[in-house]
């Protein structure tokens, strides 16, 4: 008599979502930063943040024709 173990085929890829324990850690850190109990992270050296700062003014320009039609 042999017993076979079922494999989980529906196992999600843990790199593509935030689970409950990860969300708890993220929200805990955010809560501490918002209350001033912990210093906010300096993201000024992160490339995507720098790109966002440079392109921030382009958003309203690109969206303005859409808003004029409404």
TAVENNOR-V321952 format. One record per residue. N is the residue number from 1. PSI is psi in degrees with one decimal (* if undefined). OMEGA is omega in whole degrees, -180 to 180 (999 if undefined). D_LAST is the distance of its C-alpha to the last C-alpha in Angstrom with 2 decimals. Layout:
n=N psi=PSI omega=OMEGA d_last=D_LAST
n=N psi=PSI omega=OMEGA d_last=D_LAST
This chain:
n=1 psi=126.8 omega=179 d_last=70.86
n=2 psi=146.2 omega=179 d_last=67.81
n=3 psi=123.9 omega=179 d_last=64.66
n=4 psi=138.9 omega=178 d_last=61.48
n=5 psi=131.4 omega=178 d_last=58.63
n=6 psi=136.6 omega=176 d_last=55.18
n=7 psi=148.6 omega=180 d_last=52.70
n=8 psi=108.1 omega=179 d_last=49.16
n=9 psi=-20.4 omega=-176 d_last=46.98
n=10 psi=11.1 omega=-177 d_last=43.77
n=11 psi=121.0 omega=-178 d_last=44.15
n=12 psi=155.3 omega=177 d_last=40.79
n=13 psi=114.7 omega=-172 d_last=40.60
n=14 psi=-8.4 omega=178 d_last=40.78
n=15 psi=-15.3 omega=-173 d_last=39.13
n=16 psi=7.3 omega=178 d_last=35.71
n=17 psi=164.3 omega=176 d_last=35.13
n=18 psi=121.2 omega=179 d_last=36.11
n=19 psi=-178.2 omega=-177 d_last=38.67
n=20 psi=-42.7 omega=-179 d_last=39.68
n=21 psi=-36.9 omega=177 d_last=42.29
n=22 psi=-40.5 omega=179 d_last=40.07
n=23 psi=-38.8 omega=179 d_last=37.27
n=24 psi=-42.8 omega=180 d_last=39.93
n=25 psi=-45.3 omega=-179 d_last=41.13
n=26 psi=-47.4 omega=-178 d_last=37.69
n=27 psi=-34.1 omega=176 d_last=36.67
n=28 psi=-42.8 omega=178 d_last=40.13
n=29 psi=-43.4 omega=179 d_last=39.81
n=30 psi=-42.1 omega=180 d_last=36.34
n=31 psi=-42.3 omega=179 d_last=37.75
n=32 psi=-40.6 omega=179 d_last=40.70
n=33 psi=-42.4 omega=-179 d_last=38.55
n=34 psi=-35.5 omega=179 d_last=36.31
n=35 psi=-14.7 omega=-178 d_last=39.48
n=36 psi=9.1 omega=180 d_last=41.10
n=37 psi=-18.9 omega=-179 d_last=43.97
n=38 psi=140.7 omega=180 d_last=43.33
n=39 psi=139.4 omega=178 d_last=42.18
n=40 psi=148.0 omega=179 d_last=38.79
n=41 psi=140.2 omega=177 d_last=39.07
n=42 psi=108.4 omega=-178 d_last=38.76
n=43 psi=10.8 omega=-176 d_last=36.21
n=44 psi=-22.1 omega=180 d_last=36.17
n=45 psi=-1.9 omega=-179 d_last=38.37
n=46 psi=129.0 omega=-174 d_last=36.23
n=47 psi=-45.2 omega=-177 d_last=34.71
n=48 psi=-30.9 omega=176 d_last=31.35
n=49 psi=-43.2 omega=178 d_last=30.98
n=50 psi=-41.1 omega=177 d_last=31.90
n=51 psi=-39.4 omega=178 d_last=29.37
n=52 psi=-40.0 omega=178 d_last=26.63
n=53 psi=-40.3 omega=-179 d_last=27.73
n=54 psi=-39.6 omega=-175 d_last=27.76
n=55 psi=4.4 omega=-176 d_last=24.34
n=56 psi=-39.0 omega=-178 d_last=22.56
n=57 psi=-12.9 omega=180 d_last=21.10
n=58 psi=-23.3 omega=-178 d_last=19.67
n=59 psi=-54.8 omega=179 d_last=17.02
n=60 psi=-32.6 omega=180 d_last=14.68
n=61 psi=-44.2 omega=180 d_last=15.51
n=62 psi=-34.4 omega=-175 d_last=14.71
n=63 psi=-15.7 omega=-173 d_last=11.38
n=64 psi=-41.4 omega=177 d_last=10.23
n=65 psi=-33.4 omega=178 d_last=9.12
n=66 psi=-41.3 omega=-179 d_last=6.90
n=67 psi=-30.8 omega=-179 d_last=5.37
n=68 psi=-27.1 omega=180 d_last=5.55
n=69 psi=-19.7 omega=-177 d_last=3.80
n=70 psi=* omega=999 d_last=0.00
